[in-house]
Every structure is written in structure tokens, then in C-alpha cells.
Amino acid sequence: MKNNFFTKNLIIFLIPLLIPTLVLGSLSIIITQRYIKDQITQNNINLLNQTKTNIDLIFNEIDTLNIQFDGTANMAYTLKRVLKKDTLYSSDIANVDTTCFFLNSFANSKPYIYSIHIYYENENGRFCTTNNGITNLNNFFDTSWYDNYLHHPSEEKLWIETRNVKQYDFEENETKLITVYKRMALNNGVIVLNIKADYIQNLLNKSVSDPKQKIFILDKNNSEIVSSQAPGNKIDFDIKELINLNTNTIYSPSENKFLCKSIIHSDRFSWNYISVIPEGILYYVSISLLKYTIVLLLFSFILGLISTFYLTKKNYKQISNIITIIDSAKNNQPLPVIDSNVKNEFSYIIENLVTTFIEQHYLKVQLSERKYKLENMELIALQSQINPHFLYNTLHTIYWEVIKATGSNSKPIKMIENLSNILDYSLTTPCNRVSIGEEIRYTKTYLDIQMIRYGDKFDVLWAYTENVEPINTIKLLIQPLVENCIYHGIKNKDGKGKIKIKLSQKDGFLILTIIDNGIGIDKENLDAIKNKLDFDGEHSNHIGLFNTSKRLKLTYGDNYGIHINSKLGLGTVIYIRIPISYS
């Protein structure tokens, strides 16, 4: 038993100690992880946008060249004329010196430009290029751009490709270029801008926020144009797969870790800019918090273990005394002597135990009395049903005797028939739930009697749709409220009265509104009625109103009673809102 007591105390003591630490640690990890991940992801997006802006500025140089050479300007006209001549003279070369100087100055002022070619279609294979001026395709080292231009679809005006060129045969490594082609709109020809891929790569290398981060630029076919990684640093995952993945992570087998991606798109060249960064960088702070949380949990557990052992040893004797007292009380044995001088939590427990035994005995007596009263009330209720049933049977007999005697369907017979139906509806399983349709038919039967009694004293307007009729509700919901309108509002009114009964559905609730233009209620009496409706009071003048309110609260809860508003001389509005249910 002592071991069980120790175990229970350990659980009770450690749970309040460990759970807050665990919850706070977990929340800190989750919130920090989410915040840092979102922050780094946003920073990566901003980084990619800045990189995209910088690279777009570089490749937009093609637009400046297009303005100069695709038009009717003197420079473009002179160059085109010279390229198409069969034989070139020194004067022709002199005429295009200005153009060559412009191209060379333009290229030399931009460290990322490798070369520029201006080609107007001609039978001589001539074009103008930086550093070499007017030259021929047959004796120039870089001609692959021309083949691409010839075989590229003519409807595409702007495109980009990566190429490798070698100016001299003795060069060991080829130079990687990113070539921009701009097909001229006003002239038959093309402007070729060759960008150094190494320059773009260095730009990407300087843009990364972490040495392990990689940035890729892919063309519209998801082929790599250039990336921030060094040429010898191979990747072991499929870039195209990375684009098509719905998730933002991909596994790298060589690094044995997951990588997070961020992607933005460039509409100008249909490029995708991709940033890839190891997940460990995102979760570094979260992992540190997890370690600290585990250490704190272990420390709390050890501290709780020591504290529980000390408290268990101290209190076990007192608990044993309490158990002895309880066993003695159960077995009707004399209680052991209790030291009244001891004032601690155990003395309060013993006092509460004695008080509890007394209260339980008192509650048992009260329960027996209430059970007796309930049985007596049920007997009275059963006896009280005898007279109404006798009245119904007698009324039914009178109805048939009148039919035999008169042989006609007169108003008295109609009234007797309606009254008989009302009694039948009221007495049949009074506690059962009914549909709104049954309530409407019952209320209309009641109103038929009142119409005969009062003549043209009032009109009744019904406003509802068929979809409310199947809704389930308590019996005698509408008729007592209509009766209240007639006897307290319309009866004493000068002139003809009106009663509007509206049923509708809204947000899962049935809304019942009954409006009359009777004499209304003054403010003092209205406040008294509202107060008694809120606190289930009685009122001799509005029995149907208060009875219906009580039944609504007993059926649906205290929040679903009757709401009433009235203005003396104008009329009264009764509003009921109950949950929709179906039988």
C-alpha cells in the first residue's frame, strides 16, 4: 500500500510540474519553428526577387540594342546596306566605324557582356560583332548562334539558350555563354547578346544567405541555365522533379538531409528561379529549444521524485489514521481517539468526512420525501384526466344527437365538432411532440370557433412555407399564444383587429412571431410580465403565456423562452426562437 501511495503521489505531483513545462516547450518549439521557417522562406522569396531584378536588368540590355538596330535610324540603315554589298571598300568600313565603336563601348562598359552580334540577312554571310567589326561566318570562331537562329521557329521573337564556345583551339576549357536572341521586327535579322555565365554564377554565389544554399535558374523547359553551385559540386536530385513536387521539400541522398525549396517565376523569359536550403538551417533554433526542454523535463522529474518520496514518508502515517477512522465508521465500531490539538490538512479532511456523512444522510431523507411527493402528484394528474375525458365523450355524444335531431350541418354543430377535435388533440398523449403542421391545423380549428363567436371582430393572417410543417415541436405551442392575443389584445379593442402568425427558418432555428394590433400593454405591466417570464413566475391574467414559456424552457433549455414587446394603444409582438428538430 505504501508503494501504491508513493506511485499515486508521484503522478499527482509530477503531472502539474511536467505538463506545463512540456506544453510551454512544445509551443515554443512549434511557434519558433513556424515563425523562423516562414521568415526564412519569405527572405528566400525576397532574395529570389532581388536576384531576378538584377538579372532582368542584365538581360534587358537586348532592348537597348533593339532600339538602335531594328529601325530606320542612320546607324541601322548604314550597317544593313554595308552588310548586303557584294564587295566592301575601305569607305564602307569607315562608314560603319561609328557603329562598331558604339558596340565595343557598349560591351566593354558592361563586365557581364562577352560579345554582341548584329546580323541582317544577306547572301554574303556577313555580320557585325564586337572587337572584330564586320566579319564573315566562314572565318569566325563562333557560328553556332547562326544555326540556332536559322532553325528556331520564326514566330518566337525572343529566346535564350546556353552555349559553350572556344575562341582558340589551344584553350583547354570552353567558355559558357547565356545567349539572348532578339528577332528584329522591322528588319530581317537578329540581335545576339552573349552574357558570361560565370558572371551570373558569381552574382548568384554572392546572393545566397548561407554557404549551403543553392540558387538555380531554369528555362521554360525546366533545363538549368545557371546555378550558384561551383562547377564541380554535383547535385543528386532531379531539378524537374523539384519543380513538379507539390511539397516544399526534397531528399538529398548525398547530404542525407531534406532540402526546402522556394520558387518564383519570371514572365519576361519564362524562367523559374529556385532556392534550395537544408531544413536543418530552418530548424536550428527549434532543435536547440527541444534539447533545453528535454533537460528541463529530466531535472523536473528528478526534483519531483525526491519531493514525492519526502512527502510520502511524512504523510503516510496520517493517511493510515484516516483510513482507520473510515473503516471504523463503516463497521459501526467506536472511532479511535483523535488528537484535537493537531491542526493540519488531515484534521480538515476528517472534519469534512464527518460533515459529508451527515449531508448524505440529509440528502437521502430529502430524496425520499421528493419521491413520495412525485408519486402523489402523478396520482393526482391521473385522476385529473378523468373529467376531461368524460367531457370529451359526452360532447361527442351530444354532437351525434344534434345531427340526428336537426339533420343539418349548422354552425352549432360545426362548433361542437371543432371543440371535440380540440379536446381530442389536447388529451391525446399530451407530453408527445408534434409537427408544426399539426399545430397549425389545431390552431386553425380553434380560430374557427372564435370566428363564429366574435364574428368579424378580427382577421388572421398566416405567413409560412411548407418546409416548416415537418419540424418537430411541443404540443400546444401556437394556440395558447393566439388565445392570449384575442382575450388580452383584440377583445377590448375598438374596431376590427388583426393577428399575424409568421413561421420561418433561420440558421438552424424555427422562428415563430405572433403580432396583433390590439390594445397593447403599458410599460409597468409589460416589465412585470417580462420579469416573471425570465424567472418562471406566475400571472393570473396570462396563464397560457406563462405555461407555454415554462414548457419551452423545460424542453429546450432556459435560453429558449418567450420574448414579448408591446406598446399601449398599438399592439403586441410575441417572439419565439427554438432549435429545429424532426421526428
Phi, psi and omega in degrees: 000320180297322178294320178296318179298319179295318180297315179297316179297323180297316179295314182296324182282322186280325183302310178295337181277319186275324184299312178301320179296317180294317181294313181297318178297316180295316179297320179298317180296313183295312182295315180296317180298315181294317182295313183294319180298314179297321182294315181292321178299317178294321177297321178295320177297316178297320179298316180295321178296320178293318178298316179300317179298315181296317182288324177299322178298322180294311185282345176285356175299338179296331180290323178297316178295323181295323179297322184283324192246354177246078181183198182254015180298157183300320182297314181292320181296315182295315181297317181296319181295319182292319182295331184272350181289143180291320182234134181259137176246167180301329179293327178292319179296321179295325181296331182257010177300320180298318179296315180295322179296319178299313181298314181296317179296318180298314182289319183290336180278350180245110184294344183268354181271126177274312179196164176227134176241131174245119184233122168253132185304127180207159183280353184265354180070025181267151172206164179254131182224158179294148178072325182256348181067224179282125181217177185240149180297333184287335183237030179241142187288334185249103179233359182296333178298327182292318177298319179297318180297317182294322187264358181278144180305133185290337182285344179271119186268335183222125177209165184225144174215160174260138181223159173240128181233154177226115185287324181234148182293332184280354178290134181282318185249143175279156177264125180275128181239149169250110189258130177254126179252130177234106180286129183290140181272326184262342181231154175278102181174187183213147172253127184244120179246117181259116181257139178289120179295327180298324180294315179296321180296317177297324177297319178292321179298324179283340184278334185295143181271347181217143181303334182271356179280142179235142177237131179240145171242121183245147177278187185293342175267010181062028172267142185289129174268310179199156179216167182280345183287153179292155183304326182275354183269096186277146175259151184242031173224156185278121180297319180297321177296322179298322179293318188278347181294137176284335179273168181260016182230153175212147184266135177252108183298320184294323180270350180055048180204164177268145181244142177258141183244153170224138186226136167229159185242141175254118182287332186298312183246006183058042178262156171245127175259123186237132172247132179235128183219140180300142179298331182301328178292324180291325189254018182299312181294319180297320179295321177297317178298322178298318179297315179296323179296318179296317178299316181294322177296317178297318179297317180296322180295315180296317178297318178294323179297314180295315182296320181294318179299318181294315182291323179296316179297323183287322189259353185298320181297317180294322178295321178298322178295320180296317179298321178298318179297316181295316179297320179295321180293321179294323184267010180056037177260159179299138179287142177295160181293129182254130180283107182286348181279343180281121180239091175215191184295332182289324177296323177292324178298316181296316178299319179293325178297314179298316179298321180295317178300317180295315181295323179296320178297317179296320180293324178297319178296315180297319180298320178296318180296316181294323178297319179296315180296320180296317178297320179295319180293322177297322178296316180297319181297320178295319179294324183290344179281346185293312183297312177300324178291322177296318179299317180298314181296319179296316180298321178297320179294317179300320180304313182288328178293322178293321178300315180297321186285318186264325181068022181221162181259072184278174178298317177302320179295319179298320179294318179297318180298315179296318180295323178297318179295322179296315179297319179298316180295321184287324187271340183283117178036070186299338182271352182288155174275150180230170177273159177298326178300317177295319179298319180295315181296320179295317181294321178296323176297316178299317181293330177299319178296314183293327178296320178293321183291315186260356179068234181264029183294330182205160173243153180239129177245120177262137178225102178198164176247163185297336185289350177271344187296323180286351184296139183272140179206180178283155178286149180059054177269314188271316189301315179299327181286322176294319177299321177298320178298317184292310188282332184250352182236310188272324188304316185264012182273141173280126181093185185275139180255166178226141176232127177246127180244115185240130176236134181207169177244143176203123174053041176082012181236148171268129181250120176246124179232127178239121185238133173229156178253038181287204185284345179077184182229137178288163188300320183296311179292326179296317178298321179295318179295314180300318181297317181288330174295322181290326185247023175056042177279173178254155180208118187293336184269349183225056185296315181299321180296310184287326178296316179295320179298316179297317181294324177297315181293322179293327183277314189250346182116166186294343182276000187237056175265206182256137174247131185230139174224145183206155177226124183302126179091347183249321181139188187224146176236127175247130186234129178229136178228115182228153179295145179279132173216157180236148181285000000 
